[in-house]
Amino acid sequence: MNTDDLIAALAADTLPQPGIAQRLVWSLPVALAVCVAAFVAFWGVRPDLGAALASLAVLKMILPVLLAGLAGAVAIALAHPVEVAGRRWAVLAVFAAVLVATFVFHLQRGGLSGLVEALSISSLWVCLTSVPALGLPFLAAILWSLSTGAVLRPRLAGAVAGLAAGGASAAIYAFYCDQDAALFVLPAYGAAILSVALAGAICGPRVLRW
């Protein structure tokens, strides 16, 4: 490499790179389009969607979106070491605690037999496979966006990115799912979302290494 080539290479290396926010703006719409296209092709909306949206079942769509937003905010903070993510972690922890408390409340009302009955249906396995499948485009988009940052704890950041991706995919899957009982939704959706978080934790050290 001659001197001119070296100078050109150094100059190119100093050009500003797209930030995390810019990459998210590019990648998330693509991930959403892929996810929605797959949803329409293989799942489709539940027949009684209108009635579900007018009932408490709408929480199945709202709460995962909130989870996606809260987890996404934490993931972005983890990609900026100078930022303090304490408040974001606290809000995410409170949100998770409310969900756990809600599950315990309904478990006390329905008992263990009610939980077993709620989960002893084929919809459980559909949920456990569908949410992770729909979450893969979101996970890829978020990890790709975070890779432009300076992630010091890639496994943790990958897991939190998986929470965000799982929340987004669970919200979309909820338009298909016709099981609205809390003793089904909370553990089934929770397990499905956590499986995406696990995938993120596995992929994080590989994708977010710098």
C-alpha positions in Angstrom: 0.0 0.0 0.0 1.5 3.3 -1.0 1.2 6.6 0.9 -1.8 7.9 -1.0 -3.7 4.6 -0.4 -2.9 4.7 3.3 -4.1 8.3 3.6 -7.3 7.4 1.8 -7.9 4.4 4.1 -7.3 6.5 7.2 -9.6 9.2 6.0 -12.4 6.7 5.2 -12.0 5.2 8.7 -12.7 8.5 10.3 -15.9 9.1 8.4 -18.9 9.2 10.8 -20.7 5.8 11.0 -24.5 5.4 11.4 -25.5 5.5 15.0 -27.7 3.1 16.9 -30.8 5.3 16.5 -30.3 5.7 12.8 -29.8 1.9 12.3 -32.9 1.2 14.3 -34.8 3.6 12.0 -33.6 1.7 9.0 -33.9 -1.9 10.3 -37.0 -2.0 12.5 -39.4 -1.1 9.7 -37.8 -3.9 7.6 -38.1 -6.3 10.5 -41.7 -5.3 11.1 -42.6 -5.8 7.4 -41.0 -9.2 7.4 -42.8 -10.2 10.6 -46.2 -8.9 9.4 -45.8 -10.6 6.0 -45.0 -13.9 7.8 -47.9 -13.4 10.2 -50.4 -12.8 7.4 -49.1 -15.8 5.4 -49.0 -18.4 8.3 -51.1 -17.1 11.1 -53.7 -14.4 10.4 -56.0 -12.5 12.8 -58.4 -14.2 15.1 -62.1 -14.2 13.9 -63.3 -12.2 16.9 -60.6 -9.6 16.8 -63.0 -6.7 17.1 -64.6 -8.1 20.3 -61.1 -8.9 21.7 -59.9 -5.3 21.1 -62.9 -4.0 23.1 -62.1 -6.3 26.1 -59.3 -6.8 28.5 -57.8 -9.1 25.9 -56.3 -6.0 24.3 -53.8 -6.0 27.2 -52.1 -9.0 25.4 -51.1 -6.5 22.7 -50.4 -3.5 24.8 -48.2 -5.0 27.5 -45.8 -6.7 25.2 -45.3 -3.4 23.3 -44.5 -1.7 26.6 -42.0 -4.5 27.4 -40.4 -4.0 24.0 -40.1 -0.3 24.6 -38.7 -0.6 28.1 -36.3 -3.4 27.2 -35.2 -1.5 24.1 -34.4 1.6 26.1 -32.2 -0.5 28.4 -30.5 -2.2 25.5 -29.6 1.1 23.9 -28.2 2.4 27.2 -26.0 -0.7 27.5 -24.5 0.2 24.1 -23.4 3.6 25.4 -21.1 2.9 28.4 -21.2 6.6 29.5 -24.9 6.4 30.0 -26.4 5.3 33.3 -29.2 2.8 32.8 -30.2 2.7 36.4 -33.6 4.4 36.0 -34.4 2.4 32.9 -33.5 -0.9 34.7 -35.7 0.2 37.6 -38.7 0.9 35.4 -38.2 -2.5 33.6 -38.0 -4.2 37.0 -41.2 -2.6 38.3 -43.0 -3.6 35.1 -41.8 -7.2 35.4 -42.8 -7.3 39.1 -46.3 -6.1 38.3 -46.6 -8.9 35.7 -45.4 -11.5 38.2 -47.7 -10.2 40.9 -50.6 -10.3 38.5 -49.8 -13.9 37.7 -49.5 -14.8 41.4 -52.9 -13.2 42.0 -54.6 -15.2 39.3 -52.8 -18.4 40.4 -54.2 -18.0 43.9 -57.7 -17.6 42.4 -57.5 -20.4 40.0 -55.1 -22.7 41.8 -52.6 -25.1 40.4 -55.3 -27.1 38.8 -56.5 -24.0 37.0 -53.0 -23.3 35.7 -52.6 -26.9 34.5 -56.0 -26.7 32.7 -55.1 -23.4 31.1 -51.8 -24.7 29.7 -53.0 -28.2 28.8 -54.0 -27.1 25.3 -52.3 -27.2 21.9 -52.3 -23.4 21.8 -49.4 -23.5 24.3 -47.0 -25.1 21.8 -48.2 -22.8 19.1 -47.4 -19.8 21.3 -44.0 -21.2 22.4 -42.9 -21.7 18.8 -44.7 -18.7 17.1 -43.4 -15.9 19.3 -39.7 -16.9 18.8 -40.2 -17.4 15.1 -41.8 -13.9 14.7 -39.2 -12.4 17.0 -36.1 -13.4 14.9 -36.4 -10.5 12.5 -36.7 -8.0 15.4 -33.8 -9.6 17.2 -31.6 -9.4 14.1 -32.5 -5.8 13.6 -31.8 -4.8 17.2 -28.5 -6.6 17.5 -27.3 -5.2 14.2 -28.2 -1.7 15.4 -26.5 -2.2 18.8 -23.3 -3.5 17.1 -22.4 0.1 16.1 -22.2 1.0 19.8 -19.7 0.2 22.4 -21.3 -2.7 24.3 -19.2 -3.7 27.3 -21.5 -6.6 28.4 -22.6 -8.2 25.1 -24.4 -11.2 26.6 -26.5 -9.0 28.9 -27.2 -6.6 26.1 -28.1 -9.4 23.8 -30.5 -10.8 26.4 -32.2 -7.5 26.8 -32.4 -7.0 23.1 -34.1 -10.4 23.0 -36.7 -9.2 25.6 -37.5 -6.3 23.3 -37.7 -8.5 20.2 -39.8 -11.0 22.1 -42.2 -8.3 23.3 -42.6 -7.0 19.8 -43.3 -10.4 18.3 -45.7 -11.4 21.2 -47.7 -8.2 20.5 -48.1 -9.3 16.8 -48.9 -12.9 17.7 -51.6 -11.7 20.1 -53.7 -10.7 17.1 -53.9 -14.4 16.2 -54.1 -16.0 19.7 -57.6 -16.6 21.0 -56.6 -17.7 24.5 -57.3 -14.7 26.8 -57.1 -16.3 30.2 -54.4 -14.7 32.4 -53.2 -18.2 33.6 -52.5 -18.9 29.9 -51.2 -15.6 28.6 -48.8 -14.7 31.4 -46.8 -17.9 31.6 -47.1 -18.9 27.9 -46.2 -15.5 26.6 -43.6 -15.0 29.3 -41.8 -18.3 28.5 -41.9 -17.5 24.7 -40.5 -14.1 25.2 -37.8 -15.4 27.5 -36.8 -17.9 24.9 -36.1 -15.0 22.5 -34.1 -13.3 25.3 -32.1 -16.6 25.6 -31.4 -16.5 21.9 -30.2 -12.9 22.3 -27.9 -13.8 25.1 -26.4 -16.5 23.0 -25.9 -14.3 19.9 -24.9 -11.2 21.8 -21.2 -12.1 22.4 -20.8 -13.0 18.7 -22.6 -10.0 17.2 -21.8 -7.3 19.7 -18.1 -8.0 20.1 -15.8 -5.1 19.3 
